[in-house]
Amino acid sequence: MKKQELYNAWKQNKNQIDIGDDFADETMGRIFDYEQNKFSNLFNTQRLIEYISVHPFVKLSLVTAGGVAGISRVIFTIIMILNKGVING
């Protein structure tokens, strides 16, 4: 088929779509629900994960903070073992 024939066939078929009488009410109801729920959840985990995955600097910062926390725990544990409880009395 040529492009014009395809377009004419599409124009004829698009008129046969059945839209219910409550289509506009249902659409506006869903928009209203979406707008109400958009601000109801201030701490959204999914939004936080999307933010982290999009920004490489945030990813680097979180990995660095995790590494520093892990190394700090290991160093603290080694110090506690080597001091033999001198810190605790």
N, C-alpha and C positions, 0 to 999 in steps of 0.2 A: 504494500500500500504506500501511496505517496503521503507526504506530510499533511497536505490539505485534506485528504480523505480520512486520515487518522483524527485530525482535529474536528472534522464534521461529525465523525462517529462519536467522539467524546462529547461534543455539544449535545447531541441527541440523547445520549445515555445519562448525562448529568441532570437532565430534567426529570428523570424517572426516580430520583432519590426521594424516599419518603421521610419527611421530617415531622415528628409529632407536634401536637399543639402546645405541649409544655416544654418544648426545647429551650426557649429563651428563659423561662423561669428556672429550669434545672441548671442551665449554664450560669445564670446570675447567682443562684444559690451556691454553686460550687466555688465561684469566685469569692463570694462573701465568706464562705468557710475557710478558704485558703488565706484570705487576708486576716481573719481572726486568729488562725493558728500560726501565722508567720511570726508573730511577736510573742506568742504565749510561752514558747520554750526558749528562754534566753541562753541557756547552756545546752547547745545541741552537739552531741558527740560526733555525729556525722559531719556537721559543718566544720568542727574542729579538725577532724581527720582530713577533710578536703583541703582546708587551709594549710595544714602541715605538708601535705603531699604536693601542693602547688609551689610552695616557697622553699627553695633549696637552703636558704640561710637559716630558716626555722628548723629544718631537718638537721643541719649541721650543729646548730645550737643545742638541740635536744640530745643528739648523740654525744656531744662533748660533755654536757652536764651529766649524762649517765655514766660516762667514763670517769669523770672526776669523782662522782659519788662512789663508784665501785672501787677505785684506787684508794680513796680516803678510808673506806671501810677495811680494806686489806691492811693498810698502814696502821690504822688504829688497833686492829686485832693483833698485829705483830708486836706493836708497842706494849699492849696489855700482857701478852705472853712473856716477852723478854723482861718486863719489870717485875714479874712474879708477885704481883699484888701490892707493890710498894705504894702505888697511887691510892689504893683502897685502905691502906693502913696496915 
